[in-house]
Amino acid sequence: MTYLSRIRINPLREKSRLFLASPHAMHGAVMYGIPDAPNDQRILWRLDADDPHRPMLFVLTTTRPDWSHLVEQAGWPGADGEHAAIRDYAPLLAQIAVGREFAFRLTANPVQNTSNPLKPSPTQIERAAEAKRRSFRIGHRTADQQLTWFLSRTERWGFDVPPARTDPPAPGLQPSSDEQPPPPREVRITARERRSFRKKNAGSHPVVLHTATFQGRLRITDTAAFTERLLGGIGPAKSYGCGLLTLAPLPGSPPHQDR
């Protein structure tokens, strides 16, 4: 079984401020909700803070979780409403088919591997001196780099992003064939962040993440590859809130699992 959970977070609680500030702390809180989780279970999560007064935590698990500790520590335990919704993912997975289109949302950690960083940090210089390190994983920092990273990989993830639905240029404004840029795609970056935090070990190197949240429309091209990414996540830093691809129906399509 696979479950998608949505937990309401109260940003004014003391524990909430810790969880919201540190992906490492939030990862620990998420793991406490999985009883007897096997070591090989991939747990994906994402924090959506479009409304800073009502952040939402999404978690994908293969065992049924219990979020009572999160509601008690970081939610509204005495308020009305559904504090932690847990939904079976099977109805959504049953709708995966080639050609099917969905609205999507993904927070990812776009990176590149390089052996010669242009501006190495003190930590990278130190690590390079420690051993025969072949390459460094460097986060893409600009929106153009992050979008290119995403669009260049969708084929291997089992989907593509259709061209944007725009009106054609007015007569006389159509560029010549050798001047035409690639058509815009149905995706945009809605949030970009640089997160820096340390793990519990005070002597550890700081973890620095450059994240981007992508939102748009996708079309499935390979059901096996797409299902693998849907359940296994996309890109690195999955323990720190990256990689969870969620779907929602497009207008006019049958309803299914909430995003």
Secondary structure, 3 states (H helix, E strand, C coil): CCEEEEEECCCCCHHHHHHHHCHHHHHHHHHCCCCCCCCCCCCEEEEECCCCCCCEEEEEECCCCCCHHHHHHHCCCCCCCCCEEEEECHHHHCCCCCCCEEEEEEEECCEEEECCCCCCCHHHHHHHHHCCCCCEEEECCCHHHHHHHHHCCCCCCCEECCECCCCCCCCCCCCCHHHCCCCCECEEEEEEEEEEECCCCCCCCCEEEEEEEEEEEEEECCHHHHHHHHHHCCCCCHHHCCCCEEEECCCCCCCCCCC
